[in-house]
């Protein structure tokens, strides 16, 4: 199978490097200095004390060519529609598409803009671009979750993760799984951005606010989708306690570096009082930049 991984940030870069290292036929799509560095020297992964480098076939999305059996979108949520349309001529009804972008409705977005097998998916990982061509993965956290009605498509994607020796799950209730991921990232992306502090500091200094925000997101999931993730409130707090203290979130890093953020998808999406208070303040900061 020919695989495309669109977006080589922390998530896409780690997946692309792992796939390439295992011998899978993968092409990565990136841009700027990151693209140039990978083309010149390969992609380097730093995992705690371990470091490894592998060559990777990489190019800008404008130079995509040929047909792809599987496309993994690892772009920011605000770029999903644009990149999906850019691949319209490189996939067909037999292609398998999934998005590891943050959010709970990415599968629906893909279904609206393409004619392909679409799986719903999310991923647990703490990783970011440390330097052009270099991905820093923190801690042992990793699990890719994907699922959908088409069991054949699910099985095909599962074989890729098996060959790359990457942990994955194929839950029967993928929608609940998406919200279980979303509750953590939406809460801590918002709080790490608001306080400009890592996850460990937010847990230590702002525990009550974190708990309140998690409870709001759980209530929102119940009201909007009928999904009960109330147990995830305490589990999310336990996760925040266990991850490396200085772990950040992609949204907090984007705020810090003056980049476009996923504020609408992670904070604005949850229509609850405390979340909206934090969202409104972050929106003001974003507009002032």
Beta strands, then each sheet from edge to edge (+ up, - down):
strand 1: 2-6
strand 2: 25-29
strand 3: 43-47
strand 4: 50-54
strand 5: 57-59
strand 6: 70-73
strand 7: 96-99
strand 8: 117-131
strand 9: 134-147
strand 10: 168-169
sheet 1: 4+ 3- 9- 8+ 7+ 6+ 1+ 2+ 5+
sheet 2: 4+ 3- 9- 10-
end
